[in-house]
Every structure is written in structure tokens, then in C-alpha cells.
């Protein structure tokens, strides 16, 4: 097989694996579409809605994210809005059970569906803020992302429409009441990843760059940049509690190392496979080291990452010769 035909075969395989992933979990039990969101207090004035460590399915309605809110003297700050209008509405109702203060602002960390598709429940009463790269990504890819979610989780998505964030944010520190929030622009998991560090409580909302007990997802990933983002998170002082957007909340930065370990192994393994002359079908079945076996959706997410990353790695290893 020539290098050109190997590359074409890999691209076709990538499309097939991604299509299969989008259709996974489409058969689910029918019943009332209720997320049953319960805010968990994790620090003064600070609450999290803990999601599962699964894939999007019609059973869980796409509830795989740790959305959060902070009650300040100036109003409520929302961090992520969940995967659907229904989720956002339940989230807002749960917030009202905690406080009668209005939502002051909503922050979206990246363009993945479970971060922004619940924003209808908060806009236009409260500004929806995100990094410029996230705003551009949602504007360009949002309709297609929503379409995929309608196919994957079905009736949970009823009435959900894309809301494009209307307030660009940059690296800065903002004050809401007695809470100082440091807005930290990163990239690597996607082209624009916003982390928020509450300097008042020491809670770091790490966005999508840190996964904890759950295999990282890579549809928009640049691994080299992602590793640099993890270095930036590791260097932050004063972190008392780390909230990953996917996985377990921890009082330390252990999952920064866990995410770095996975990405380093994944990138090195796929590059070695290409250099050894393997094709993508071979790479899909490569063994995964035992130290990763406790991560959620391990083999399925590994295969998705092969589909996401293999074509680029293969192109880099087979440069065009003029």
C-alpha cells in the first residue's frame, strides 16, 4: 500500500469511527425527561451539578458535565449551561431553590455541546460570556453540534436552539460582590478553553483541559498545546479545590498529572504506530496500559481519539514532496 493510499484509507476510517460514535447510545428507555439536578455545595457560596462519566446517551440525556454556580452579593455567576434547553431550565430552577438573587452572568468554557446548549435558559436576561475563539467556534459549528445532539439524545433536546455567546472575555480578574474571579484563557483541548479561578474560595473551574477519572475527549484537540495548558494549570497557586468539567472533584491537582499522562502516552503511541507502518485499523486495537484501566469509557474514547488524531499524525509523518 502506497503512503497516499494509506492516508486516504485512514481518513475514510476516521469518518466511519466518528459516525459510529455519534450513533452510539441511541437506543434508550422512554419516560419522563427529567435530569433531577441537585446542587452540591463544595465551598462557601459555591455549588456544582455533578454529571456522570459516561458518553452522551438517551438514558442520561447528555448529563456528563460538572456545571456550577456561585452566589455572590451582586448576583449569581453560572459556569456552563449543560447539553440542552431542558438541562438549562432545570439548572435555573435549582438555582432559584438556593437563592432568589438574579443570574448576573453565564460563562461558557468551550464549544462542546454540554457546555453551551443550555444557554437559552439564561439568555438574554444575563450575558453569556466566552473567549473569542469559543464564540467563533459556536457560530461556525454550533448548528451541526446541535444536530448531532438531537440525533444522539433525542427528545431531551426538544426546543433547544443554539445561543451564541454575546460577550467576549479575555484574561482578566473580575469582581462580583466578595468573589474575585480570575479568567484564564487556555487552548489545546479546543482552540479556546476558559478556566475560572475563584481567588476568594480557592476553587478552580478547570474547564475542559482537566479530566479526572474519565478518559479525555479529543475532537478539537491539539495535544502539544493541551500539554502546555496543563503546565499553566499546574503552576497556579492557591488552588484548594479543582473542579474538572468531566469527572471527580478533588482537593489537589492529581488529575492534572493524570490528564497529562494519558495525553503523553496517547500521542507517543499513535506516532510510534505510524512510524512502524501500522494503519488505523491496527491502531484501534492497540493495548492500553493497566494504569489507565480505571478511567471511564476507556476503550471507546481511545478509539474516538484514534479517529480524531490519526489523520493529522499520519500527514505529519508523510510530508508532501514536490
C-alpha positions, -999 to +999 in steps of 0.1 A: +000+000+000+014+034-010+017+062+015-010+082-003-035+052-003-027+046+034-035+082+042-068+080+022-078+048+040-071+064+074-093+094+065-121+072+055-118+051+086-118+082+107-151+092+092-165+058+099-154+056+135-167+091+142-201+083+126-203+052+147-195+071+179-222+097+171-248+070+168-238+051+200-263+050+228-293+060+206-315+033+220-327+042+254-356+038+277-386+060+272-400+080+301-402+115+316-373+136+305-361+149+339-324+154+349-332+156+386-304+182+391-293+186+427-268+214+436-239+201+457-222+227+479-184+225+476-172+258+491-188+290+505-215+302+481-204+276+455-224+247+441-218+220+414-242+198+395-222+166+391-225+148+358-217+111+350-185+099+334-203+082+305-209+091+269-239+110+257-268+086+256-306+087+255-306+074+291-285+102+306-297+130+283-261+142+278-257+149+315-219+142+317-207+177+327-200+194+361-219+226+357-217+251+386-228+284+400-215+309+426-239+330+447-224+365+452-236+397+467-241+410+432-260+380+419-254+345+406-225+335+383-232+304+362-204+283+348-215+261+319-252+255+310-254+218+301-263+199+269-299+211+263-325+237+269-342+213+294-310+210+314-306+248+315-341+253+327-337+226+354-305+242+364-320+277+367-349+262+388-324+246+411-306+279+415-338+296+425-343+270+452-309+281+467-313+319+462-336+345+449-308+366+435-308+371+397-283+354+374-257+381+367-235+363+341-230+329+325-196+317+314-190+291+287-156+274+286-156+259+251-176+249+221-185+214+231-223+208+233-227+201+270-211+235+278-233+258+259-266+242+246-285+251+278-278+288+274-314+295+263-325+293+299-302+322+309-301+345+278-310+372+271-316+382+307-280+375+317-250+380+294-234+348+281-197+352+281-169+332+264-135+335+248-135+350+213-123+316+199-152+299+215-177+324+202-163+319+167-164+282+171-200+281+183-210+305+155-194+282+129-200+247+143-230+252+167-258+242+143-240+210+134-232+202+170-268+207+180-279+185+151-257+157+163-271+161+199-306+158+186-297+125+169-278+112+199-301+120+228-334+126+211-363+141+230-341+155+257-332+182+231-367+193+224-368+231+219-330+235+221-315+261+198-280+275+196-273+306+215-241+323+205-223+340+235-227+377+233-199+389+255-162+382+246-139+378+276-101+378+278-076+371+305-085+393+335-097+393+370-134+404+376-151+411+409-187+400+418-196+410+453-170+395+475-157+370+449-127+377+427-128+355+396-096+352+375-105+344+339-077+322+324-076+318+286-061+284+276-062+262+245-054+227+235-085+207+244-102+231+219-090+262+201-102+283+231-106+269+267-116+291+295-107+283+331-121+303+361-103+306+394-122+320+423-094+336+443-118+341+472-126+304+478-096+288+461-119+268+437-106+263+402-131+255+375-106+240+351-128+238+321-122+210+296-084+209+300-085+186+330-103+153+332-105+133+364-113+096+364-127+099+328-108+094+295-102+128+278-120+136+246-102+149+216-125+161+187-109+195+186-076+187+204-041+198+197-021+176+221+011+198+222-009+229+231-030+209+256+001+198+275+012+235+277-023+244+292-018+217+318+015+232+327-002+265+332-029+249+355-002+231+375+016+264+381-014+281+397-010+289+434-038+289+460-059+261+445-079+244+473-104+225+451-102+216+415-135+211+395-129+193+362-157+197+337-157+159+334-150+136+363-144+138+400-138+170+421-106+168+441-088+189+468-055+187+448-041+187+413-036+150+409-058+149+378-036+174+360-009+148+361-035+121+352-046+140+321-010+148+311+000+111+315-029+100+292-022+126+265+015+119+265+010+082+262-017+086+235+003+109+213+035+088+216+017+056+209+000+068+178+032+084+164+051+052+171+024+032+153+025+054+123+063+051+122+061+013+125+038+012+094+006+003+111-027+015+097-056+030+116-074-004+119-044-018+137-041+013+160-077+010+171-069-023+188-036-015+204-033-024+241-039+003+267-016+003+298-031-010+330-026+023+348-054+038+327-079+010+333-098+029+359-107+057+335-143+059+324-153+049+288-116+040+282-116+018+251-145+037+234-129+071+240-094+058+229-109+046+196-125+080+191-092+097+198-075+074+172-101+086+147-096+123+157-058+123+158-045+097+134-050+116+101-030+146+113-002+124+128-001+104+095+001+136+074+030+149+096+049+116+092+043+116+054+052+151+042+043+160+007+073+160-016+071+185-045 
